[in-house]
Amino acid sequence: MNDFEVEVNIGLELERAGRDDEAIAHFALLVEAFPTEPRAWFEYAGAFDSAGREKEAVQFYKMAMEMGLPDEVLARAYLQLGSSLRNIAQHEWAVSTLREGCARFPENDALRVFLAFALESADQPKNAITELLNLVIDRVQSPDMWRYARAIRYYAEERR
């Protein structure tokens, strides 16, 4: 494990321990040491997000994404940015961010769930339930689901 990853893990441990101010300070130092590393900015944003300071996190998520995160981190960035936007009542922006993430990462179920949350917050409850029903049909592997998949899809489409 390289020094950068060690420092990221230290900051994440601070977050998990609920030491939010220390985590933010730790990631601020990481950003200072690695200003062109998008992952440093992403983790910095996450520290603000974990501390309940979503409004501050948004700018750093956007910066990290614009700098070019690797796909395994980018999917999380879409989710965390969308969630933060929803939490600060930027519902339409949250929906568009999460839709973009879902389009780019169609196999990411968490993005689809958070899109449903954002749709509900954006006063689109029918679209939210449709998203969740489609996720259930796509992912739940059981004979009962296969038997009733057509009826569930019909119900989901009927709600639009």
N, C-alpha and C positions, 0 to 999 in steps of 0.2 A: 504494500500500500504506500503510495507516495505521500509527501508532506501535505499536499492540498487535500487529499481524501481524509487524512488524519484530522486536519483542522475542521473539515466539514463535519466529521463524526463527533468531534468535541462540541461543536455548536449545536448539533442535533440532540446530543445528550443533555445539554443545558435546557433546550426547549422541552424535552420529555420530562425533565425534573421541575418544570414550571418556573424556571429562572429566566423569565422573558427578557428583562433588561440586560442581563449578562449575555444572553444569546444574541440579542441585537448588537451589543457592543462587540462581541466576538466576530460576528459576520461583517460588521463595519470594518474591522481590522483586516478581514480576509479580502473584502472588496478593495481596500487600500493597497494590499499586497499584490492582488491579482485583478487590476482594473479592467483588463480586456477578457477576462474569463466569465462567460455568461452564466455558468453554474454558480459562481460566487454571488452574482446579483440575484439569481433565483433563490438561493438559500437565504440571502439577506431579506428578500421579500417575504419568504416563508416565516422568518423570525417575527417580522412585524405582524403577519397574518395570525400566527399562533398567539401573539400577545393581544389579539383583539383590536389591532390597529390596521384594519383592512384598507382604509383610505390611503394610508402611507404605503402599504404593500403594493397597491395597483401600479404605481409608476415604476417600481423596480421589477415587477413581473413583466411589464411591457418592455422595459429596457433589455432584460435577459432574453426575451423572445426575439426581439429585433436583432440582437447580437448573434443569434443562431445557436439554440440549444440542441443537443443530440435528441433524437426521437424519444428515447426512453424517459428523458426529463421533460421534453416538450409536451407530451401528453399530460403529465402532472401539472405543468404550467398552465395549460388551457383550463384544466379543472380548477386549480387554485385561484387563477385570475377570475374565472367565471363565478366561482363561489364568493370571492371577495366583492365583486361587483354587485352580486345579488344582495349581500349583507349590507352594502351601503346604498341600497335602493336604486342602483343603476340597472334596472331589470332588463330593459331592451338590449343594452350593451352586454349584459350577462348572457342573455339568450343567444345573441349573435356570436359571441365568443365561444360558447359551448357548442353551438351548431357547427362552427368552423372546426373545433376540436373533434367533434363526432365525425365530420366528413373526412378529416385527415386520419383519424384513428377509429375506424368503424368497429373494431373488435374490442374497444375499451368500454366495458359495461359501466364503469363508474362515471365516465363522462355522460353517458345516456341518463343515468339516474340524476346527476346534478343538473342536466338539461331539464329534466322533468321538474325539479325543484324550482329552477329559474322560470320556467313557463308558468307554473302555479303562482309564483310571486308576481309575474307580469300580467296577472288576471287572465290567464289562458288555461283554465283548469281542464278543459276538454282536450287540448293539445298535450297537457301534462299526462293525463291518464292514457291517452293514445300512445305516447312515448313509452310509458311503463308497460302497457299491454303488449306492445311490439317487442319490447325487451324480454318479457316473460316468454312469449312465443318463440323468439329466437334462441333463448338460452336454457329454458327449463326442459330437460330431457326426461320425459316420462311418458308412458303409454297414454295416460289420461290427457296430457297436453296435446299429443299428436292427434288423439281422437277428436278433440274439440278445437283444434287450432283454426279451422276454417270459421267456426262460429265466433271465436274470439277476435280473429282478424276483421270479420264483418262488423262486430261491435265496435272495435277500435276505429274503423273507417267511418262508421255511422256517427261517431262523436265529433268528427271534424267539422 
